[in-house]
Amino acid sequence: MRLFVGLGNPGTKYEKNRHNIGFMVLDRIASDHGFAPWRAKFQGQLSEGRLGREKVILLKPETFMNLSGQSVGEAMRFYKLDPADIVVFHDELDLAPGKVRVKSGGGHAGHNGLRSIHQHIGADYDRVRLGIGHPGHKDRVAAYVLSDFAKADQNWLDDVIRGCSDGAPYLADGEPAKFSNAVAQRTAPPRSSTGTKPPKPKTEKAPEPVQDTRSPLERLKDKFS
């Protein structure tokens, strides 16, 4: 069993915020893969289903970002899971918009949601870092993450969310490289071939033979001349 956690803040006020991209990804996974309806549990919203060979629990903590670890810790203990069974989807300032990276363990890099999870279950869980870019100065970070994605972001955002949903079964099966490939198929698809063959190089036609109009007597004469 795996526990997929999406980070965000509850309520319509925050639902389109950059900070809520983790919620957006889990909503897409639940919709695409036929998960059960969301229900209140563990101080959050929970949905159950299957991805690949694994049963997967989706959890969106409703404790607000800074207390996300309370919800995650409660769910982990209830299902008797280890931190290694948990994957957290979260916004990442240090990645360019549209970039997605999978990471196992490590620090929280100042992310308040991850900091709270560290406090409750430790650092040995997996993360899917969803790049949103950086506003350029640390004093602008809070306002930036708590503001909605711009209209210009919608195309790459949709590609990222769809790509994460496409690759979710691989992630559940413990194959992060295949997950990353599935995301890349959406965010950086290979150029399609036109299917046309390159034109053949032009070749000059051989000159047509000149017709010999000499009489037999003339040809014999020329032969011995």
N, C-alpha and C positions, 0 to 999 in steps of 0.2 A: 504494500500500500504506500502511496505517496501523498503528501500534503502540499498542494500548490497554494501559495499565499500571494495575493495582490495587494499592494500598499496604496493607500489613498485616504481621503477624508470623507465622511458620510454626508449625505444631503445634497439637494439639487444645487445649492450655492457653489459647491466644489466639483461637481461631476465632470466638468469639461476642463478643469485645471491641469496644468502640466504635471503636478504632483500626483494626479489620479490615473496616470497611464497604466499602473498596475491593475487597478480596478477594470479599466477598459479591456485589457488583455484577457482577464478571467471571464468577463461577460461574453467575449467573443468565443472563447474556448467552450463555455457552457452551451452557447447557442449552436455552434457548429457541430458539436460532438454528442448532442442529445442528452445532456445532463439533466438531473431532476430539478424541479423548481427550487429557487432560493428560499431558504428558511432561516429564521433567527436562531443562532446557537453560538456558544463560546464568545459572547460579546461581539458578534459579527454576523455576517450573512454566509451561509454554507450551502454548497450544492455537491451532490455525489454522482459519480459516473465511472466510466472506464475509458482509458486511453491505452491503446496497444494491448499489452498483456496485463496491465496493472489496473487495480481499482484506485481511483484518485479522488481525493477530497479537495474541493476548491473553497478557499476561505478569504473573505474580505472583512478585515477587522473594522469595527465601527467605534473604536475607542478614541478616534482621532490619531493622526500619524504618530505623535510623540509617545503614545502608550500602546502601540501595535503589539509589542511583545507580550502583553497580558493575554490577549486573545490567542496568539500563536502558541504560547506556553500551555494554556488550558487545553487547546485542541491536541497538541502533541502528547500530553499526559493521558488524555482520555483514550486516544487510539493506541497508546503504548508504542509510540514511534521514537526513533532516534533523530537527532538533528540532521544526520545524513539523508534522511527520508524527506526532507523539506526543501522546497524550491521557492524562493521569494522573487517576485517580479516587481521591480522598482524603477523609478526615474533616476537618471544618472547625469549630473551636470558635466562630468568630465569626459563625456562622449558627445560627438557631434550629433545633431538631429538625424534620426534614421539609422544610427549605428546600434547594433545589438551584440552584447558579449555575455558569455556564460562564465561564471567564476565560482570556484569552490573555496569556502573559508575566507579568511583574511579580515581586515579591519572594516569599519563602517564608514570611513572617510567623511565623517561629520553628518551623515544622513540620519535625521532624527528617528525615522522608522526603524532603520537597521540598528541604531544605537539601543533602542528599546528592546529589540529582539535579542541582541547580544546579552543584555542584562538578564533576560529570562531563560534563554536556552543555550547561551554560548555562541561561538563564532563558526562552528563546524557544520554549517548548512550551505546549500547552493544558492546562487543568486543569478537572475537574468537581469543584466544591466541595460536599461532602455534609454538610449541617449536622447537628451532634450536640448543639449547645448548649454552654454554659460552666458549670463547677461553681461559679463565683462568685468564686473567688480563685485566683491563679496557683499557690499552694502546693499546691492540690488537683488540678491538671491531670493530673499523671503518673498518679495513682491512678485518676482519672476515665476517662481514655482507655484504660487497661489493665484496666478492669472491664467486665463483660458488660452489654449492653443490658438494661434492666429489662423486665418483662412488659408494663408499661404502654406501652412503646415499640413493641411488635410491630406494631401496626396501621399506624402511619405508616412504620415501617421497611420493611414489606412493600410499601407503596405506592411508596416511593422506589425500592426495588430493581426492582420490576416496571416502573415508569415509565422508569427508565434503560435497561432492556432494550428496552422498546417503542421508545424514541427512538434507540437505538444506530445503526440504519442511517442516520438523518439526520446524526448526528455523524460517522460515517465518510465521508459525502458532503460534509462541510464546511458543514452547515446547522445551526448551533447554535440558531437561533431555533426551528426546527421540533422539534429535540430538546427544548428547554425546554417547548414546547407539549405534547409527548407526555408529559413528566413531570407537567405540570400537570393533564392529563386524569386521572391517577391520584391526585395529591395534593390537588387542589382542583377536582374535577369540577363542571361547571355543574349547576345545579338542573334536574331533569327536569320537563317540562311534564305536567300531568295529562291534557291532551288534551280537556278539557271546556270547552264554551263558557260564557261568563258568562251568568247568567240575564237574560232580557229584562225591562226595567222594566215593572211592572204598570201597565196603563191601565184607567181606569174605563170601564165599558160605557155606551154611549149609552142614555138612557131609551127604553123601547119606546113607540111612538106610541099615544096614547089613542084608542080606537075611538069614532067619532062615531055616536051612537045616535039623533040627531034625524031626524025625518021630513023629506021634501023640502019640505013646506009650512013646517015650523019653520025650516029652513035659509034658505028664501027670506025668511021674515019677519024673521029675525035679520040678514040681509044688508042690508035696507032700514030697519032700526030705528035 
